[in-house]
């Protein structure tokens, strides 16, 4: 793949994403957890659980939570499977999960694939919330 092209995260891997203080209601993840945040820079920010840049013993949910705890306050965290992310489609565009490393976190990743205002489309956000509720919901200490 040429330099600069996004690198897809393999199928069967997981991304974690903090829900924020308003992203859950009575233990149920809501679409608000998938609102674009200013720091997301047009992409839904996440952490790659099985990140090849992490030590082998940190390529798990515990390691991902440790990475998230360095930059997020206490909140619920959801784990999403990359295959399922790629099945979500809105207006003929499918989502994707890519590596999006940062200096402070080489395991930073992003959910991408939509253009314009589609990343704040409530149908898309509800699809992601449904996916999140089907998997584990964890607590960030």
VMD Tcl script that builds the backbone (N, CA, C; Angstrom):
set m [mol new atoms 423]
animate dup $m
set s [atomselect $m all]
$s set {name element resname resid chain x y z} {
  {N N UNK 1 A 0.842 -1.178 0.000}
  {CA C UNK 1 A 0.000 0.000 0.000}
  {C C UNK 1 A 0.890 1.245 0.000}
  {N N UNK 2 A 0.673 2.235 -0.883}
  {CA C UNK 2 A 1.503 3.437 -0.912}
  {C C UNK 2 A 1.439 4.196 0.403}
  {N N UNK 3 A 2.547 4.878 0.729}
  {CA C UNK 3 A 2.593 5.671 1.962}
  {C C UNK 3 A 1.457 6.682 1.961}
  {N N UNK 4 A 0.864 6.866 3.106}
  {CA C UNK 4 A -0.224 7.836 3.231}
  {C C UNK 4 A -1.605 7.240 3.084}
  {N N UNK 5 A -1.711 6.074 2.463}
  {CA C UNK 5 A -3.016 5.423 2.351}
  {C C UNK 5 A -3.424 4.872 3.713}
  {N N UNK 6 A -4.708 4.950 4.061}
  {CA C UNK 6 A -5.141 4.385 5.337}
  {C C UNK 6 A -4.904 2.876 5.358}
  {N N UNK 7 A -4.490 2.368 6.505}
  {CA C UNK 7 A -4.256 0.935 6.657}
  {C C UNK 7 A -5.450 0.337 7.392}
  {N N UNK 8 A -6.193 -0.553 6.709}
  {CA C UNK 8 A -7.354 -1.163 7.358}
  {C C UNK 8 A -6.924 -2.060 8.522}
  {N N UNK 9 A -7.720 -2.069 9.559}
  {CA C UNK 9 A -7.507 -2.977 10.679}
  {C C UNK 9 A -8.123 -4.318 10.283}
  {N N UNK 10 A -7.421 -5.424 10.527}
  {CA C UNK 10 A -7.915 -6.732 10.076}
  {C C UNK 10 A -9.297 -7.085 10.625}
  {N N UNK 11 A -10.034 -7.851 9.827}
  {CA C UNK 11 A -11.314 -8.395 10.282}
  {C C UNK 11 A -11.069 -9.266 11.506}
  {N N UNK 12 A -12.054 -9.333 12.372}
  {CA C UNK 12 A -11.940 -10.117 13.587}
  {C C UNK 12 A -11.276 -9.376 14.732}
  {N N UNK 13 A -10.765 -8.168 14.471}
  {CA C UNK 13 A -10.174 -7.350 15.522}
  {C C UNK 13 A -11.256 -6.461 16.120}
  {N N UNK 14 A -10.893 -5.757 17.178}
  {CA C UNK 14 A -11.853 -4.935 17.924}
  {C C UNK 14 A -11.362 -3.514 18.095}
  {N N UNK 15 A -12.305 -2.591 18.137}
  {CA C UNK 15 A -12.022 -1.202 18.480}
  {C C UNK 15 A -12.777 -0.892 19.761}
  {N N UNK 16 A -12.179 -0.071 20.620}
  {CA C UNK 16 A -12.897 0.414 21.794}
  {C C UNK 16 A -13.102 1.913 21.639}
  {N N UNK 17 A -14.209 2.389 22.197}
  {CA C UNK 17 A -14.533 3.816 22.132}
  {C C UNK 17 A -15.246 4.208 23.420}
  {N N UNK 18 A -14.819 5.326 23.989}
  {CA C UNK 18 A -15.487 5.853 25.172}
  {C C UNK 18 A -16.850 6.403 24.804}
  {N N UNK 19 A -17.828 6.187 25.690}
  {CA C UNK 19 A -19.195 6.652 25.442}
  {C C UNK 19 A -19.411 8.106 25.839}
  {N N UNK 20 A -18.535 8.660 26.660}
  {CA C UNK 20 A -18.753 10.012 27.158}
  {C C UNK 20 A -19.819 10.015 28.235}
  {N N UNK 21 A -19.997 11.149 28.868}
  {CA C UNK 21 A -20.941 11.237 29.986}
  {C C UNK 21 A -22.397 11.136 29.547}
  {N N UNK 22 A -22.688 11.422 28.277}
  {CA C UNK 22 A -24.082 11.386 27.805}
  {C C UNK 22 A -24.357 10.224 26.865}
  {N N UNK 23 A -23.380 9.346 26.657}
  {CA C UNK 23 A -23.510 8.286 25.655}
  {C C UNK 23 A -24.159 7.005 26.121}
  {N N UNK 24 A -24.681 7.015 27.342}
  {CA C UNK 24 A -25.413 5.830 27.801}
  {C C UNK 24 A -26.539 6.261 28.719}
  {N N UNK 25 A -27.575 5.437 28.713}
  {CA C UNK 25 A -28.758 5.725 29.519}
  {C C UNK 25 A -29.184 4.435 30.198}
  {N N UNK 26 A -29.089 4.405 31.523}
  {CA C UNK 26 A -29.457 3.213 32.296}
  {C C UNK 26 A -28.763 1.952 31.788}
  {N N UNK 27 A -27.471 2.078 31.470}
  {CA C UNK 27 A -26.687 0.929 31.035}
  {C C UNK 27 A -26.791 0.602 29.557}
  {N N UNK 28 A -27.589 1.342 28.802}
  {CA C UNK 28 A -27.744 1.124 27.361}
  {C C UNK 28 A -26.961 2.209 26.621}
  {N N UNK 29 A -26.097 1.789 25.704}
  {CA C UNK 29 A -25.343 2.739 24.894}
  {C C UNK 29 A -26.304 3.393 23.911}
  {N N UNK 30 A -26.234 4.724 23.814}
  {CA C UNK 30 A -27.113 5.469 22.904}
  {C C UNK 30 A -26.317 6.016 21.724}
  {N N UNK 31 A -27.025 6.539 20.745}
  {CA C UNK 31 A -26.383 7.091 19.548}
  {C C UNK 31 A -25.451 8.254 19.873}
  {N N UNK 32 A -25.683 8.926 20.997}
  {CA C UNK 32 A -24.844 10.066 21.388}
  {C C UNK 32 A -23.387 9.638 21.567}
  {N N UNK 33 A -23.148 8.373 21.915}
  {CA C UNK 33 A -21.782 7.868 22.069}
  {C C UNK 33 A -21.004 7.947 20.764}
  {N N UNK 34 A -21.705 8.123 19.655}
  {CA C UNK 34 A -21.056 8.158 18.351}
  {C C UNK 34 A -21.175 9.521 17.681}
  {N N UNK 35 A -21.450 10.543 18.496}
  {CA C UNK 35 A -21.379 11.917 17.989}
  {C C UNK 35 A -19.922 12.236 17.686}
  {N N UNK 36 A -19.693 12.948 16.612}
  {CA C UNK 36 A -18.332 13.411 16.349}
  {C C UNK 36 A -17.939 14.426 17.404}
  {N N UNK 37 A -16.765 14.270 17.947}
  {CA C UNK 37 A -16.234 15.203 18.928}
  {C C UNK 37 A -15.224 16.095 18.221}
  {N N UNK 38 A -15.003 17.295 18.732}
  {CA C UNK 38 A -14.022 18.173 18.073}
  {C C UNK 38 A -12.665 17.508 17.881}
  {N N UNK 39 A -12.224 16.713 18.856}
  {CA C UNK 39 A -10.909 16.078 18.742}
  {C C UNK 39 A -10.894 14.929 17.735}
  {N N UNK 40 A -12.060 14.504 17.243}
  {CA C UNK 40 A -12.114 13.393 16.290}
  {C C UNK 40 A -11.636 13.772 14.891}
  {N N UNK 41 A -11.537 15.058 14.607}
  {CA C UNK 41 A -11.023 15.550 13.316}
  {C C UNK 41 A -11.719 14.882 12.127}
  {N N UNK 42 A -13.060 14.786 12.203}
  {CA C UNK 42 A -13.828 14.240 11.088}
  {C C UNK 42 A -13.891 12.726 11.044}
  {N N UNK 43 A -13.295 12.055 12.016}
  {CA C UNK 43 A -13.316 10.595 12.090}
  {C C UNK 43 A -13.798 10.223 13.482}
  {N N UNK 44 A -14.449 9.069 13.591}
  {CA C UNK 44 A -14.832 8.593 14.918}
  {C C UNK 44 A -13.610 7.952 15.567}
  {N N UNK 45 A -13.130 8.577 16.599}
  {CA C UNK 45 A -11.917 8.157 17.293}
  {C C UNK 45 A -12.151 6.875 18.084}
  {N N UNK 46 A -11.152 5.977 18.073}
  {CA C UNK 46 A -11.252 4.711 18.800}
  {C C UNK 46 A -9.844 4.222 19.143}
  {N N UNK 47 A -9.772 3.082 19.819}
  {CA C UNK 47 A -8.504 2.446 20.140}
  {C C UNK 47 A -8.551 1.026 19.598}
  {N N UNK 48 A -7.477 0.595 18.942}
  {CA C UNK 48 A -7.384 -0.734 18.350}
  {C C UNK 48 A -6.919 -1.711 19.428}
  {N N UNK 49 A -7.761 -2.654 19.784}
  {CA C UNK 49 A -7.468 -3.576 20.883}
  {C C UNK 49 A -6.259 -4.453 20.573}
  {N N UNK 50 A -6.237 -5.106 19.424}
  {CA C UNK 50 A -5.174 -6.055 19.077}
  {C C UNK 50 A -4.000 -5.375 18.367}
  {N N UNK 51 A -3.771 -4.139 18.650}
  {CA C UNK 51 A -2.778 -3.287 17.992}
  {C C UNK 51 A -1.398 -3.933 17.915}
  {N N UNK 52 A -0.856 -4.023 16.707}
  {CA C UNK 52 A 0.462 -4.624 16.516}
  {C C UNK 52 A 1.582 -3.744 17.075}
  {N N UNK 53 A 1.291 -2.501 17.372}
  {CA C UNK 53 A 2.294 -1.585 17.914}
  {C C UNK 53 A 2.398 -1.695 19.434}
  {N N UNK 54 A 1.494 -2.436 20.061}
  {CA C UNK 54 A 1.503 -2.615 21.513}
  {C C UNK 54 A 2.274 -3.889 21.861}
  {N N UNK 55 A 2.854 -3.941 23.062}
  {CA C UNK 55 A 3.480 -5.198 23.492}
  {C C UNK 55 A 2.449 -6.327 23.470}
  {N N UNK 56 A 2.881 -7.535 23.188}
  {CA C UNK 56 A 1.969 -8.676 23.039}
  {C C UNK 56 A 1.017 -8.822 24.220}
  {N N UNK 57 A 1.498 -8.591 25.441}
  {CA C UNK 57 A 0.656 -8.766 26.622}
  {C C UNK 57 A -0.368 -7.651 26.782}
  {N N UNK 58 A -0.306 -6.600 25.954}
  {CA C UNK 58 A -1.255 -5.475 26.023}
  {C C UNK 58 A -2.215 -5.464 24.841}
  {N N UNK 59 A -2.223 -6.531 24.041}
  {CA C UNK 59 A -3.107 -6.607 22.872}
  {C C UNK 59 A -4.417 -7.272 23.258}
  {N N UNK 60 A -5.106 -6.664 24.230}
  {CA C UNK 60 A -6.357 -7.207 24.750}
  {C C UNK 60 A -7.184 -6.049 25.302}
  {N N UNK 61 A -8.386 -6.357 25.782}
  {CA C UNK 61 A -9.263 -5.298 26.293}
  {C C UNK 61 A -8.632 -4.558 27.474}
  {N N UNK 62 A -7.928 -5.265 28.331}
  {CA C UNK 62 A -7.285 -4.610 29.475}
  {C C UNK 62 A -6.252 -3.595 28.995}
  {N N UNK 63 A -5.433 -3.978 28.022}
  {CA C UNK 63 A -4.438 -3.060 27.465}
  {C C UNK 63 A -5.088 -1.855 26.811}
  {N N UNK 64 A -6.192 -2.081 26.093}
  {CA C UNK 64 A -6.900 -0.978 25.450}
  {C C UNK 64 A -7.462 -0.015 26.491}
  {N N UNK 65 A -8.045 -0.553 27.559}
  {CA C UNK 65 A -8.573 0.307 28.624}
  {C C UNK 65 A -7.453 1.116 29.276}
  {N N UNK 66 A -6.285 0.510 29.445}
  {CA C UNK 66 A -5.147 1.246 30.006}
  {C C UNK 66 A -4.753 2.406 29.090}
  {N N UNK 67 A -4.735 2.162 27.778}
  {CA C UNK 67 A -4.387 3.234 26.829}
  {C C UNK 67 A -5.436 4.343 26.883}
  {N N UNK 68 A -6.716 3.965 26.922}
  {CA C UNK 68 A -7.781 4.964 26.975}
  {C C UNK 68 A -7.739 5.770 28.271}
  {N N UNK 69 A -7.383 5.123 29.377}
  {CA C UNK 69 A -7.388 5.810 30.674}
  {C C UNK 69 A -6.338 6.911 30.743}
  {N N UNK 70 A -5.364 6.875 29.852}
  {CA C UNK 70 A -4.347 7.925 29.830}
  {C C UNK 70 A -4.893 9.244 29.312}
  {N N UNK 71 A -6.009 9.190 28.551}
  {CA C UNK 71 A -6.520 10.427 27.969}
  {C C UNK 71 A -8.009 10.691 28.189}
  {N N UNK 72 A -8.718 9.731 28.775}
  {CA C UNK 72 A -10.149 9.916 29.012}
  {C C UNK 72 A -10.466 9.795 30.490}
  {N N UNK 73 A -11.505 10.504 30.929}
  {CA C UNK 73 A -11.967 10.380 32.316}
  {C C UNK 73 A -12.817 9.115 32.449}
  {N N UNK 74 A -13.192 8.798 33.677}
  {CA C UNK 74 A -13.994 7.601 33.944}
  {C C UNK 74 A -15.285 7.635 33.126}
  {N N UNK 75 A -15.585 6.545 32.457}
  {CA C UNK 75 A -16.793 6.434 31.642}
  {C C UNK 75 A -16.954 5.007 31.151}
  {N N UNK 76 A -18.074 4.730 30.510}
  {CA C UNK 76 A -18.275 3.425 29.879}
  {C C UNK 76 A -17.520 3.399 28.556}
  {N N UNK 77 A -17.067 2.203 28.212}
  {CA C UNK 77 A -16.325 1.986 26.968}
  {C C UNK 77 A -16.973 0.811 26.254}
  {N N UNK 78 A -17.138 0.937 24.942}
  {CA C UNK 78 A -17.719 -0.151 24.156}
  {C C UNK 78 A -16.641 -0.781 23.280}
  {N N UNK 79 A -16.830 -2.063 22.986}
  {CA C UNK 79 A -15.929 -2.786 22.087}
  {C C UNK 79 A -16.724 -3.183 20.845}
  {N N UNK 80 A -16.180 -2.844 19.679}
  {CA C UNK 80 A -16.848 -3.110 18.402}
  {C C UNK 80 A -15.963 -4.008 17.536}
  {N N UNK 81 A -16.548 -4.992 16.882}
  {CA C UNK 81 A -15.806 -5.885 15.995}
  {C C UNK 81 A -15.702 -5.244 14.611}
  {N N UNK 82 A -14.498 -5.272 14.044}
  {CA C UNK 82 A -14.270 -4.600 12.754}
  {C C UNK 82 A -15.172 -5.137 11.639}
  {N N UNK 83 A -15.393 -6.438 11.606}
  {CA C UNK 83 A -16.259 -7.015 10.559}
  {C C UNK 83 A -17.645 -6.386 10.595}
  {N N UNK 84 A -18.177 -6.228 11.809}
  {CA C UNK 84 A -19.521 -5.666 11.968}
  {C C UNK 84 A -19.545 -4.184 11.609}
  {N N UNK 85 A -18.479 -3.459 11.943}
  {CA C UNK 85 A -18.389 -2.046 11.550}
  {C C UNK 85 A -18.500 -1.925 10.038}
  {N N UNK 86 A -17.816 -2.817 9.325}
  {CA C UNK 86 A -17.780 -2.765 7.855}
  {C C UNK 86 A -19.102 -3.158 7.207}
  {N N UNK 87 A -20.027 -3.708 7.981}
  {CA C UNK 87 A -21.349 -4.059 7.450}
  {C C UNK 87 A -22.325 -2.890 7.512}
  {N N UNK 88 A -21.964 -1.830 8.236}
  {CA C UNK 88 A -22.853 -0.679 8.367}
  {C C UNK 88 A -22.727 0.191 7.135}
  {N N UNK 89 A -23.875 0.473 6.524}
  {CA C UNK 89 A -23.895 1.220 5.266}
  {C C UNK 89 A -24.987 2.278 5.326}
  {N N UNK 90 A -24.664 3.459 4.859}
  {CA C UNK 90 A -25.634 4.545 4.751}
  {C C UNK 90 A -25.440 5.197 3.386}
  {N N UNK 91 A -26.513 5.336 2.639}
  {CA C UNK 91 A -26.476 5.972 1.319}
  {C C UNK 91 A -25.395 5.377 0.418}
  {N N UNK 92 A -25.242 4.054 0.467}
  {CA C UNK 92 A -24.292 3.383 -0.410}
  {C C UNK 92 A -22.842 3.449 0.032}
  {N N UNK 93 A -22.570 4.053 1.183}
  {CA C UNK 93 A -21.211 4.146 1.708}
  {C C UNK 93 A -21.078 3.249 2.921}
  {N N UNK 94 A -20.035 2.418 2.937}
  {CA C UNK 94 A -19.798 1.544 4.085}
  {C C UNK 94 A -18.725 2.143 4.986}
  {N N UNK 95 A -18.865 1.856 6.256}
  {CA C UNK 95 A -17.850 2.274 7.213}
  {C C UNK 95 A -16.631 1.373 7.102}
  {N N UNK 96 A -15.517 1.849 7.623}
  {CA C UNK 96 A -14.294 1.059 7.688}
  {C C UNK 96 A -13.600 1.369 9.002}
  {N N UNK 97 A -12.700 0.491 9.404}
  {CA C UNK 97 A -11.886 0.671 10.607}
  {C C UNK 97 A -10.432 0.732 10.151}
  {N N UNK 98 A -9.768 1.844 10.457}
  {CA C UNK 98 A -8.392 2.033 9.994}
  {C C UNK 98 A -7.462 2.399 11.145}
  {N N UNK 99 A -6.173 2.142 10.911}
  {CA C UNK 99 A -5.161 2.636 11.831}
  {C C UNK 99 A -5.100 4.150 11.700}
  {N N UNK 100 A -4.964 4.837 12.812}
  {CA C UNK 100 A -4.854 6.295 12.827}
  {C C UNK 100 A -3.908 6.689 13.972}
  {N N UNK 101 A -2.657 6.195 13.915}
  {CA C UNK 101 A -1.747 6.368 15.049}
  {C C UNK 101 A -1.465 7.828 15.370}
  {N N UNK 102 A -1.308 8.077 16.648}
  {CA C UNK 102 A -0.944 9.398 17.152}
  {C C UNK 102 A 0.358 9.264 17.912}
  {N N UNK 103 A 1.046 10.354 18.051}
  {CA C UNK 103 A 2.303 10.335 18.802}
  {C C UNK 103 A 2.076 9.798 20.221}
  {N N UNK 104 A 0.969 10.185 20.837}
  {CA C UNK 104 A 0.673 9.774 22.211}
  {C C UNK 104 A 0.046 8.382 22.308}
  {N N UNK 105 A -0.404 7.805 21.186}
  {CA C UNK 105 A -1.031 6.483 21.195}
  {C C UNK 105 A -0.932 5.867 19.799}
  {N N UNK 106 A 0.049 4.994 19.626}
  {CA C UNK 106 A 0.231 4.347 18.325}
  {C C UNK 106 A -0.925 3.414 17.984}
  {N N UNK 107 A -1.755 3.075 18.967}
  {CA C UNK 107 A -2.893 2.184 18.745}
  {C C UNK 107 A -4.191 2.949 18.480}
  {N N UNK 108 A -4.100 4.272 18.355}
  {CA C UNK 108 A -5.285 5.056 18.026}
  {C C UNK 108 A -5.786 4.587 16.663}
  {N N UNK 109 A -7.091 4.522 16.519}
  {CA C UNK 109 A -7.704 4.094 15.270}
  {C C UNK 109 A -8.893 4.991 14.977}
  {N N UNK 110 A -9.537 4.748 13.852}
  {CA C UNK 110 A -10.677 5.577 13.475}
  {C C UNK 110 A -11.696 4.754 12.709}
  {N N UNK 111 A -12.949 5.134 12.883}
  {CA C UNK 111 A -14.043 4.603 12.074}
  {C C UNK 111 A -14.296 5.648 11.004}
  {N N UNK 112 A -14.125 5.250 9.748}
  {CA C UNK 112 A -14.225 6.174 8.620}
  {C C UNK 112 A -15.102 5.571 7.531}
  {N N UNK 113 A -15.306 6.343 6.481}
  {CA C UNK 113 A -16.013 5.825 5.322}
  {C C UNK 113 A -17.201 6.646 4.907}
  {N N UNK 114 A -17.579 7.579 5.735}
  {CA C UNK 114 A -18.696 8.438 5.393}
  {C C UNK 114 A -18.145 9.796 4.990}
  {N N UNK 115 A -18.937 10.536 4.273}
  {CA C UNK 115 A -18.487 11.850 3.828}
  {C C UNK 115 A -19.462 12.917 4.310}
  {N N UNK 116 A -19.002 14.124 4.303}
  {CA C UNK 116 A -19.862 15.254 4.657}
  {C C UNK 116 A -20.450 15.117 6.036}
  {N N UNK 117 A -21.764 15.319 6.141}
  {CA C UNK 117 A -22.433 15.295 7.438}
  {C C UNK 117 A -22.903 13.890 7.818}
  {N N UNK 118 A -22.579 12.893 7.030}
  {CA C UNK 118 A -23.092 11.555 7.309}
  {C C UNK 118 A -22.562 10.980 8.616}
  {N N UNK 119 A -21.413 11.458 9.090}
  {CA C UNK 119 A -20.897 10.954 10.360}
  {C C UNK 119 A -21.740 11.412 11.533}
  {N N UNK 120 A -22.632 12.369 11.317}
  {CA C UNK 120 A -23.542 12.773 12.382}
  {C C UNK 120 A -24.976 12.382 12.041}
  {N N UNK 121 A -25.122 11.435 11.153}
  {CA C UNK 121 A -26.420 10.906 10.754}
  {C C UNK 121 A -26.952 10.006 11.874}
  {N N UNK 122 A -28.152 10.287 12.373}
  {CA C UNK 122 A -28.710 9.542 13.509}
  {C C UNK 122 A -28.908 8.061 13.179}
  {N N UNK 123 A -29.263 7.712 11.940}
  {CA C UNK 123 A -29.417 6.299 11.586}
  {C C UNK 123 A -28.088 5.572 11.729}
  {N N UNK 124 A -27.034 6.194 11.241}
  {CA C UNK 124 A -25.698 5.614 11.353}
  {C C UNK 124 A -25.312 5.467 12.820}
  {N N UNK 125 A -25.531 6.512 13.600}
  {CA C UNK 125 A -25.179 6.477 15.013}
  {C C UNK 125 A -25.985 5.405 15.754}
  {N N UNK 126 A -27.249 5.245 15.394}
  {CA C UNK 126 A -28.070 4.213 16.027}
  {C C UNK 126 A -27.583 2.818 15.648}
  {N N UNK 127 A -27.151 2.636 14.396}
  {CA C UNK 127 A -26.584 1.342 13.986}
  {C C UNK 127 A -25.339 1.023 14.806}
  {N N UNK 128 A -24.474 2.013 15.020}
  {CA C UNK 128 A -23.278 1.802 15.827}
  {C C UNK 128 A -23.639 1.524 17.285}
  {N N UNK 129 A -24.652 2.211 17.813}
  {CA C UNK 129 A -25.093 1.963 19.190}
  {C C UNK 129 A -25.648 0.546 19.328}
  {N N UNK 130 A -26.423 0.084 18.341}
  {CA C UNK 130 A -26.932 -1.292 18.370}
  {C C UNK 130 A -25.779 -2.288 18.386}
  {N N UNK 131 A -24.783 -2.037 17.556}
  {CA C UNK 131 A -23.601 -2.890 17.511}
  {C C UNK 131 A -22.894 -2.881 18.866}
  {N N UNK 132 A -22.753 -1.702 19.453}
  {CA C UNK 132 A -22.097 -1.579 20.771}
  {C C UNK 132 A -22.857 -2.347 21.836}
  {N N UNK 133 A -24.174 -2.272 21.820}
  {CA C UNK 133 A -24.974 -2.964 22.838}
  {C C UNK 133 A -24.955 -4.476 22.680}
  {N N UNK 134 A -24.578 -4.953 21.501}
  {CA C UNK 134 A -24.468 -6.400 21.261}
  {C C UNK 134 A -23.164 -6.967 21.818}
  {N N UNK 135 A -22.201 -6.090 22.090}
  {CA C UNK 135 A -20.896 -6.543 22.591}
  {C C UNK 135 A -20.699 -6.110 24.033}
  {N N UNK 136 A -19.465 -6.288 24.513}
  {CA C UNK 136 A -19.207 -5.913 25.908}
  {C C UNK 136 A -19.201 -4.399 26.122}
  {N N UNK 137 A -19.799 -3.978 27.228}
  {CA C UNK 137 A -19.726 -2.587 27.684}
  {C C UNK 137 A -18.889 -2.617 28.949}
  {N N UNK 138 A -17.773 -1.899 28.945}
  {CA C UNK 138 A -16.815 -1.941 30.033}
  {C C UNK 138 A -16.792 -0.614 30.765}
  {N N UNK 139 A -16.122 -0.580 31.884}
  {CA C UNK 139 A -15.996 0.653 32.652}
  {C C UNK 139 A -14.548 1.113 32.652}
  {N N UNK 140 A -14.326 2.358 32.304}
  {CA C UNK 140 A -13.000 2.947 32.379}
  {C C UNK 140 A -12.854 3.534 33.773}
  {N N UNK 141 A -11.891 3.038 34.543}
  {CA C UNK 141 A -11.751 3.520 35.921}
  {C C UNK 141 A -11.372 4.995 35.991}
}
mol reanalyze $m
mol bondsrecalc $m
mol representation Tube
mol addrep $m
